[in-house]
């Protein structure tokens, strides 16, 4: 398998480009007037009224090493406005998690209401020594507050797991891109959960962002535990 290193902790494979090309073909064929913004590049008019946010392979390092936890993530957004819908697809388990803003969903977040009983996810994709040190502090803080912490390597799929109640939350501060989290935001919020930045405000969808995700019941406690390590 050909692996191209963007940085030591950030790689891409032929599958990333092939998956994005296939997704672009489908979306552009159906909606030629829309813009598509993906990890592997953007196509379409930057002034289009609707933008698709695509991560063709979230969890590339897992995929490249044969670790079975990765997914495809696609969201759609009104230009300059809210996210409208999101889909996360796990090809190995043939599981598709989908939601539309404002519509009911069969998914539901967990009912865990104490951080001490929660299992949460975190992660890092950063070569910077200071960011790595901060990640170590965050792990200590989260393990000190939660029942368990998992580093899964695919933020989008982890957020889908929060939406369907398999995980209770996630806190990740290594500056994720919109395509890492956009679909997951729709899933979690539609399922009754909550998503914020580390400042407690809405997570930005432009540029890079840190993110705290929960079932809602745990959010303030998880946010406080994550902030302890900032």
C-alpha positions in Angstrom: 0.0 0.0 0.0 1.4 3.4 -1.0 1.5 5.7 2.0 2.3 9.4 1.6 3.3 11.3 4.7 2.1 14.8 5.0 3.7 14.9 8.4 4.9 12.2 10.8 1.4 11.8 12.3 -0.5 12.7 9.2 -0.6 10.3 6.2 -2.7 9.7 3.1 -3.1 6.6 0.9 -4.4 5.8 -2.6 -7.7 4.9 -0.9 -8.2 8.5 0.4 -8.0 10.0 -3.1 -10.0 7.1 -4.7 -12.8 7.4 -2.2 -13.0 11.2 -2.5 -13.1 10.9 -6.3 -16.0 8.4 -6.1 -17.9 10.6 -3.7 -17.3 13.7 -5.8 -18.6 11.9 -8.9 -21.8 11.0 -7.1 -22.5 14.4 -5.6 -21.4 16.4 -8.6 -23.5 14.3 -10.9 -26.6 14.9 -8.8 -25.9 18.5 -7.7 -23.5 20.1 -10.2 -24.2 23.6 -8.8 -23.0 22.6 -5.3 -19.5 22.9 -3.9 -17.6 19.9 -2.4 -15.0 20.5 0.3 -12.9 17.5 1.2 -9.7 16.5 2.9 -8.2 15.7 -0.5 -9.2 19.0 -2.1 -12.3 21.1 -3.1 -14.3 21.4 -6.3 -17.1 23.7 -7.4 -17.9 27.3 -7.0 -16.7 28.8 -3.7 -19.8 31.0 -3.8 -22.3 28.1 -4.1 -25.3 28.1 -1.9 -24.7 24.6 -0.6 -21.4 22.9 0.4 -20.7 19.2 1.0 -18.0 18.5 3.6 -16.3 15.2 2.9 -13.7 13.1 4.7 -13.3 10.1 2.3 -11.3 8.1 4.8 -11.4 9.2 8.5 -8.9 7.0 10.3 -6.3 6.7 7.5 -3.6 5.5 9.9 -5.8 2.7 11.2 -6.7 1.7 7.6 -3.0 1.7 6.5 -2.1 -0.5 9.5 -5.0 -2.9 9.2 -6.7 -1.7 12.3 -10.5 -2.1 11.7 -11.7 1.3 12.8 -12.2 3.9 10.0 -15.1 5.4 8.1 -16.4 7.7 5.4 -17.9 11.0 6.6 -20.1 13.3 4.6 -22.0 16.3 5.7 -24.0 19.0 3.8 -24.3 22.6 4.8 -26.0 25.8 3.8 -23.2 28.1 2.7 -22.3 30.2 5.7 -25.1 28.6 7.6 -26.0 25.5 9.6 -25.2 21.9 8.9 -28.2 20.2 7.3 -27.4 16.5 7.3 -24.6 14.1 8.1 -23.7 10.5 7.3 -20.9 8.3 8.7 -20.4 4.9 7.1 -18.3 2.1 8.5 -17.5 -0.1 5.5 -16.2 -3.0 7.5 -19.3 -3.5 9.6 -21.6 -2.1 6.9 -23.1 0.3 9.4 -24.5 3.6 8.2 -25.2 6.4 10.7 -27.3 9.2 9.2 -29.3 12.1 10.5 -31.0 15.3 9.2 -31.2 18.4 11.3 -34.7 18.9 12.6 -35.8 15.4 11.9 -36.2 12.6 14.4 -33.7 9.7 14.4 -33.7 6.2 15.7 -30.3 6.8 17.3 -30.1 7.9 21.0 -27.2 9.0 23.1 -26.4 7.1 26.3 -28.1 7.9 29.7 -24.9 7.9 31.7 -25.2 10.8 34.1 -22.0 10.6 36.1 -18.5 11.1 34.6 -17.1 8.5 36.9 -19.2 5.9 35.0 -18.5 7.3 31.5 -16.3 5.8 28.7 -15.0 8.6 26.5 -12.8 9.0 23.5 -9.9 11.3 22.8 -7.0 11.4 20.4 -4.2 13.4 18.8 -2.7 13.9 15.4 0.1 16.3 16.0 3.9 16.3 15.9 4.3 19.3 18.1 6.0 18.4 21.4 3.9 20.9 23.3 0.7 19.5 21.9 1.8 16.0 22.7 2.6 17.0 26.3 -0.8 18.6 26.6 -2.4 15.4 25.3 -0.6 13.5 28.1 -2.1 15.9 30.6 -5.5 15.5 29.1 -5.3 11.7 29.3 -4.3 12.0 33.0 -7.3 14.4 33.7 -9.8 12.2 31.8 -8.6 8.9 33.3 -8.8 10.6 36.7 -12.5 11.6 36.1 -13.9 8.8 33.9 -14.4 5.1 34.0 -12.4 4.6 30.8 -10.7 6.5 27.9 -10.3 5.2 24.4 -8.0 6.5 21.7 -9.8 5.2 18.6 -8.1 7.0 15.7 -11.3 8.1 13.9 -13.1 11.1 15.3 -16.0 10.8 12.9 -16.7 7.2 13.8 -16.2 7.9 17.5 -18.9 10.6 17.3 -21.2 8.2 15.5 -20.7 5.8 18.5 -21.6 8.7 20.9 -24.8 9.3 18.8 -25.9 5.7 19.2 -24.9 5.3 22.8 -21.8 3.2 22.6 -19.6 5.9 23.9 -20.5 8.6 26.4 -18.3 11.5 25.1 -15.2 12.7 23.4 -12.7 15.5 24.0 -10.1 16.2 21.4 -7.9 19.3 21.3 -5.4 18.7 18.5 -7.2 21.1 16.1 -9.6 18.9 14.0 -10.7 20.0 10.6 -14.4 20.5 9.7 -14.4 17.3 7.6 -13.4 15.3 10.7 -16.4 16.4 12.7 -19.2 18.0 10.6 -21.2 14.8 10.0 -20.7 13.7 13.6 -22.0 17.0 14.9 -25.3 16.4 13.1 -25.5 12.8 14.3 -24.9 13.7 17.9 -27.2 16.6 18.1 -30.0 14.8 16.3 -29.6 11.9 18.8 -29.9 14.3 21.8 -26.3 15.0 22.6 -24.3 18.2 22.7 -21.2 19.4 20.9 -19.1 22.5 21.8 -15.6 23.8 21.5 -13.3 23.8 24.6 -14.6 27.3 25.4 -18.2 25.9 25.7 -19.4 27.8 22.6 -20.4 26.3 19.2 -17.6 24.5 17.4 -16.4 26.5 14.4 -16.8 24.9 11.0 -14.2 27.1 9.3 -10.5 26.2 9.7 -9.5 24.0 12.6 -11.3 23.4 15.9 -11.1 21.7 19.2 -14.2 19.8 20.3 -16.0 18.4 23.3 -18.9 15.9 22.6 -21.2 14.3 25.0 -24.6 12.8 25.7 -25.6 16.2 27.1 -25.9 14.9 30.7 -22.2 14.8 31.1 -21.2 17.8 29.1 -20.3 20.3 31.8 -18.4 17.8 33.8 -16.5 16.5 30.7 -15.8 20.0 29.6 -14.4 20.9 33.0 -12.2 17.8 33.1 -10.9 18.5 29.6 -10.2 22.1 30.4 -8.1 21.1 33.4 -5.5 19.8 31.0 -5.4 22.9 28.8 
